[in-house]
Amino acid sequence: MRAYVITSGGIFAVLTIAHLLRIGLENRQPATDPVYSHHTRIGNLIRLGVARAAAREPMIDWNLL
């Protein structure tokens, strides 16, 4: 489960970085679009939530052994 959580967080991190790069490269025009801004914020919040969940989850589930 931990690998899935980390992979999902990585995907959302890459999407957030891509959004921020696009904003920088297109002279902030996408930042004026409320839908684009909303998607960037939601992606970033998901990424932060995933990072928080991954930090809490133990590396090995000793109960399964």
C-alpha positions as CSV (number, residue, x, y, z in Angstrom):
1,M,0.0,0.0,0.0
2,R,2.9,2.4,0.8
3,A,4.2,2.0,-2.8
4,Y,0.8,3.0,-4.2
5,V,0.6,6.0,-1.9
6,I,4.1,7.2,-2.8
7,T,3.5,6.7,-6.5
8,S,0.2,8.6,-6.4
9,G,2.0,11.5,-4.5
10,G,4.7,11.5,-7.2
11,I,2.2,11.8,-10.0
12,F,0.4,14.7,-8.3
13,A,3.7,16.4,-7.6
14,V,4.7,16.1,-11.3
15,L,1.4,17.5,-12.4
16,T,1.6,20.4,-9.9
17,I,5.1,21.2,-11.1
18,A,4.0,21.1,-14.7
19,H,1.1,23.5,-13.9
20,L,3.5,25.9,-12.2
21,L,6.0,25.8,-15.0
22,R,3.2,26.5,-17.5
23,I,2.2,29.5,-15.5
24,G,5.8,30.8,-15.6
25,L,6.4,30.1,-19.3
26,E,3.1,31.6,-20.5
27,N,3.5,35.0,-18.7
28,R,1.0,34.1,-16.0
29,Q,-1.9,33.9,-18.4
30,P,-3.1,30.4,-17.1
31,A,-3.1,31.8,-13.6
32,T,-6.0,34.1,-14.5
33,D,-8.1,31.1,-15.5
34,P,-10.0,30.1,-12.3
35,V,-10.4,26.5,-13.4
36,Y,-6.7,26.1,-14.1
37,S,-5.9,27.7,-10.8
38,H,-8.3,25.5,-8.9
39,H,-6.9,22.4,-10.5
40,T,-3.4,23.4,-9.5
41,R,-4.4,24.0,-5.9
42,I,-6.4,20.8,-5.6
43,G,-3.4,18.8,-7.0
44,N,-1.1,20.4,-4.6
45,L,-3.4,19.7,-1.6
46,I,-3.6,16.0,-2.7
47,R,0.1,15.9,-3.0
48,L,0.5,17.3,0.5
49,G,-2.0,14.8,1.9
50,V,-0.3,11.9,0.3
51,A,3.1,13.0,1.7
52,R,1.5,13.2,5.1
53,A,-0.1,9.8,4.8
54,A,3.1,8.2,3.6
55,A,5.0,9.7,6.5
56,R,2.5,8.1,9.0
57,E,2.4,4.7,7.4
58,P,5.0,2.2,8.7
59,M,7.5,0.7,6.3
60,I,6.6,-2.9,7.4
61,D,3.3,-4.1,8.7
62,W,4.5,-6.4,11.5
63,N,0.9,-7.7,12.1
64,L,1.0,-9.5,8.7
65,L,4.2,-11.5,9.6
